């Protein structure tokens, strides 16, 4: 496993997700829906100087299931783009 340089810790609730960048201690709140997940990804990329990071959150049943599925689909889409363009996404 590559050396991870930062962690995005997420607290999932029914209506919102709170995210904190571990090293810089930045915090933001997003809606717990598709729009919120996409904004979380954009926010993370904007605030992190590295591409070597991971998201960490507790399984809270139905509240975190949508987030897990969405992240899986986003990862699959990034993998498809990577194969087409030969750009490396980490």
Secondary structure, DSSP 8 states (H G I E B T S, - for coil): -----EEEEEEE-SSEEEEEETTT--EEEEESSHHHHHHHHHHHHHH-S-S-EEEEE---THHHHHHHHHHHHHHHHHHHHHHHH-----
